[in-house]
Amino acid sequence: MSNAGENADGFFPGFRLFDIKTAGATIHGRIGGSGPPLLLLHGSPQTHVMWHKVAPILAERFTVVVADLRGYGDSSKPESAADHGPYTKRAMAQDMAEVMSAHGFDQFMVAGHDRGGRVAHRLALDHAARVQKIAVLDIAPTREMYAGTNDAFARAYWHWFFLIQPAPFPEKLIGADPDAYFLRGRSVQSASTPFDPAALAEYMRCFRNPQTIHANCEDYRAAATTDIAHDNADGGKLVEAPFLVIWGKQGVMESCFDTLALWRQRVRHVEGYALPGGHYLAEQLPKETAEGLSRFFST
């Protein structure tokens, strides 16, 4: 593990930067706070910076680790494979298990938004003895979401079907104007934008990297193929750790799915509720998100 020194960009006051080499990647992130260990995982196509409004609040009660998933942010972008194996949630979860081991945490709690929630779900299955509690933001299980596809979902989550097209088709289209792709549908130019300008600049800096664009596509290709194969191979295996799901009242989880019912197919003990926001809860409603997570992880 290399310590990249003190935080210098102002996003996470009091946190330290790190770069940790795992069996399959080098993971970039930060650690701060004190108390029980809590891992925070980001969504797509963002970075760990998405937690910059929530992590400092949680660091008052927890030792918080925020990390870039492989392929995203300043983590490494491994070569992929025909089965997209290096970008499965299993591979990403293994990275995070090794990151927590490098910090000396045999057991820990985890919260994930969007893709990070899917990694957290796999982490709780593959490393069940280590994950004490899990929370996910604004997702339902991947396999069940694909199986429940209808017109409304396909229109809202069109990128799920675009990004899985064979390489290099989506990569070339996105790479021609990555800013336009990133900004589409994210309300970043409206008064209701959930993103802090400095955070948005960081997301854009990372997303303009052609390797990140390819990794982003591979993440989704894996989700539609090998990740589902892994889910099917689990049979009826359930997540045994206490599980919280929070979703946006104005989002797709509310309008297209019975989110709690779908999670009950995959989790032994699940609770959850909607907040009055959209997909980007940690940035749109940071206080409410932090309070919900803190309450769940503290009890």
N, C-alpha and C positions, 0 to 999 in steps of 0.2 A: 504494500500500500504506500502510495506517495501522498504526502500532505502538500497541497498546492498553496497553503498559506491562508492568511486571513481574507475574509470576504472584502472585496474592494468596490463592488458596483452598487452597494446600498440596498439590494433586494432583501437580504436576510441579515440584519444587524446581529452581530455576535456569533454568527455561524462560521465554521471553517470549511474551506474547499478541500476536496479530495479527488484523487484518481486511483481506482482500484482495478488491478488486473485480475480478471476471472479466467476460468478455463477457456472461455470463448470470446471474450471482449475486454475492453477497458472501459470501466464505468465512471463517469464524472458525476460529482454531486457535492452536497454540503451536509454538515452535521452541526447541531447546536441544541442548547437547552439542557435540562437535567430531569431525571426521573425515568420511568419505564420506557424502553425503546419503542419508537413508532416510525414505521417506514411509510413515506408518501410517494405515490407513483402518478405520473402525469398522463394526460391524454394526447391525442393526435390532432394536428401536427405541431404540438407545443413542446415545451421542455419543462424541467423541474421548476422553472421560474413561475409557472402557473400557480404555485403554492405560496407566492411571496406575501400575500395578505393574510394567509391562514397559518402558515408555519410559525411565525413569531408568537402568535397567540397560543398555539399548542405547545411551544417550547417553554412556556411558563410552568407546564405540568409534566412534560415528557422530554426525553432525549429524541429529537426529531432528525431523521435521516431523509433527505430529499435527493433523488437521483434521476439522471437521464437514462431512459431505457436504451438498450443497444439500438443503433440506427438513428437515434434522435439526439438533438442538442450537441453537446461536446463529448458524448460517449462515442466509442469507435463504431464503425460500420463494416461488420464482417462480410466477406463474400457469401453469397447465398448459394442455394443448391436447387436441383430440379424439383424437390419436394418442399422447398421453402423452409426446410428444417431449421436453419440458423435464425429464422424470424418467427418461429412458433412461440406461443406463450410459455411453453415448457422451457425453451432455451432462455427466454427473458427472465422467467421465474428463477431458474438456476443461477443466473447472474446475481439476482437480488439476494438469494440465499447466501451466496458467497460474499457479497458486500456486507451483509449483516454479520457474518462470521468474522470477517476482517476487522470489524469494529468490536468484536468480542461479545456479540449478542447471540446466545444459543437459542433463545426464544424472544419473540417480538410480536407486535401488532402491526397491521398494515391497512392503509386506506388507498384506494386508487380511483382516479377519474377516467372515464372513457376507456382507451386502450389499457391504461394502467390498472383499471378495475378488472380487466380480463386477465392481465398478468397476476394480479392479486388472487383472483379466483383459482387459477392454476397453481399458484404458490401454496394456497391452502389445501389443495388436493395432493400435490407431490411432496410437500414438506409439512404434513399435518401435525407432526409432533412439535414443530417449531412455531407455528402460527397460532397465537393465543386468541386473537379476535380479528375480524376483517370487516371493513366497510367499503362500499362502492358507491360512486356518484354517477347517477343518470345513465345506468345501463341495465339491461336484462342479459341473461346468458346468450352467448354468441350463437350456439347451435339452435336454440329455441327461437331466437330472433329471425334467423334465416328461414327456419321451418314455417314461421308465421308470417312470411312476407305477403303483403297485400299491396294494392295500388297506392294507398296513402303512405305506407312505409317506404316503398320503392321510390316514390317521388321525393320524400323528405331526406332519405339516406341514399340518394343516387350514387354517392361516392363509393359506397360499399360494392357496387356492381361495376363501376368504372375502374377502380384501382386494381381489381382482380384480373383485368384483361391481360393477356400475355405480354411480357416485356418485348420490345421497349415502347409499345404503343402509348400507354398512359404517361410514362416517363418523358417521352418526347413532347407530348402535348403540354404537360405541366411545365417542363423545362423551358418551353418557349416563352412563358410569362408566369413564373412562379408566384409573383406578387398578386396577380389577378386571380390565380387559382386559390391562394390562401385567403384572400379577402372575400371571395364570393360567399354570400350567405352567412357571413359572420357579423354583420351589422357594425363593422369597425368604423364606418364613416358616418354613422348616425349618432344622435344624442344618447342613444341607449346602449352604446358599445360597452361590453363588459371589460375590455382590455385597457389597462394602464398604457399610455404611449410608450414608456420605456420598456415594458414587458413585450409589447407588440413588436418593437424594434428588435428585441432579442429573438423572438420567434422567427421573424423574417430573416435575420442574419443567418440563423441555422438552416431554415428551410430552403434558402437559395442554393445550398450546396447540392449538386447533382447526386451525390452519394446518399444524402438524406432523402431526396425524392424517391430514389430507387428503394431504399430501405422502407420508406413509408408504404410503397406499393407492395413490397414483399411481406410486410406485416399483415396487410389485408388479404393477400393471396394465401398466406399461411392460415389465417382465420377461417377462410372459406373451404379449406381442404384438410391439411394435416391436423390443425387444431380440432376440427370436428371428429377426425379419426381418433384422436386421443380421447375426446369426450366419449365416443362410442365404446372405446376399449375399456373405459372405466366401468361400464355396465351401470349398475344402480348405485355406485359409490357416491356418497353425499359428503359435503363439507360438514364437519362436526363442530368446528369452532363457532362461537356466537357471531352472528352475521347481521350487519345493518346495511340497508339500501336507502339512499336519499335520491329523489329525482325531482326534476323541474316540472312544476304544474303547467307551464306553458310549452313544454317540450314534447318530443315524440314518445317518450316512455308513457306519458300520461294519455296521449291521444290514440296511440296505436296498440298498446299492450296492457295486460294486467300484470304489472311488473312484479308484485309480490307473489302472485300465483306461479309465475314462471320460475322465480327463485326457489319457491317451495319444492319444485321438482328436482332441485340440485343441492339444497341446503337443509340440514336437519332443523336448525333453529334460526329463523329469520324474522326480523322486524324492519319496519320502514315507513316512510312518509314522504310527501311532496312538500317542497318549498315553493314560494311564489316567484319563481324565476324560470330561466331557460336552461340550456345545456351547461353553461359555464358557471356553475354555482359557486365555486371557490373564488371566482373573481367578481361575479355579479352580487353575491350575497355572502361575503367572507365572514362577517360576524356570526350570522346564523349557521353557516356551514361549520365554522370552528366550534361553536357552542354545541351543535349536535354531535360532532365527532368527539369532543372532549367529554361530554356526558356519557356517551356510549363506552369509550375506552377507559373511563374512570370507575365504572361500576362493575 
